[in-house]
Amino acid sequence: MAWRATPEEVKAAPRGSDRKPLIEARIKQGTPVGLIGYLDGDPVAWVSIAPRDTYRDLGGPAAADGENIWSLACMYVPRKRRGEGYGNQLIEAATAYARKRGANVLEAYPVDPDSPSYRFMGFVPAFRKLGFTSVGTAGSRRTVMRLAL
């Protein structure tokens, strides 16, 4: 919910409080929230993927006419599973998911691998390897990257 909560929701459910009802409400409304990756029936990964306008301002440039932008805002792979290629699989699955639902641009906000923060948003080299290109920056650490679908 870090990038989804509205200012009103943040005031009502400050950081550290239970925000599960907020994400559950979005799911019940039919708002896409993300994908879960499974291995042998067990969840091993998560990616937040949804239309960009369902998030707060992530720092990307304004949409051009005809652009339907989706955002990949964060990913999670348990530490013991990192380095096994799940991050790339998450990005690829998110790309396919967004494309199938009408996105023609996928935007992500990764950081350099040595960044001390925002590491949950992925790393620039992984997105670059999968065809994303840099289109700007968001804040002091995040690179705004896009992939035309």
Secondary structure, DSSP 8 states (H G I E B T S, - for coil): -TTT--HHHHHHS-TTS--HHHHHHHHHTT----EEEEETTEEEEEEEEEEGGGSS--S-----TT--EEEEEEEE--GGGTTSSHHHHHHHHHHHHHHHTT-SEEEE--B-TT-SS-GGG-BHHHHHHTT-EEEEEETTTEEEEEEE-
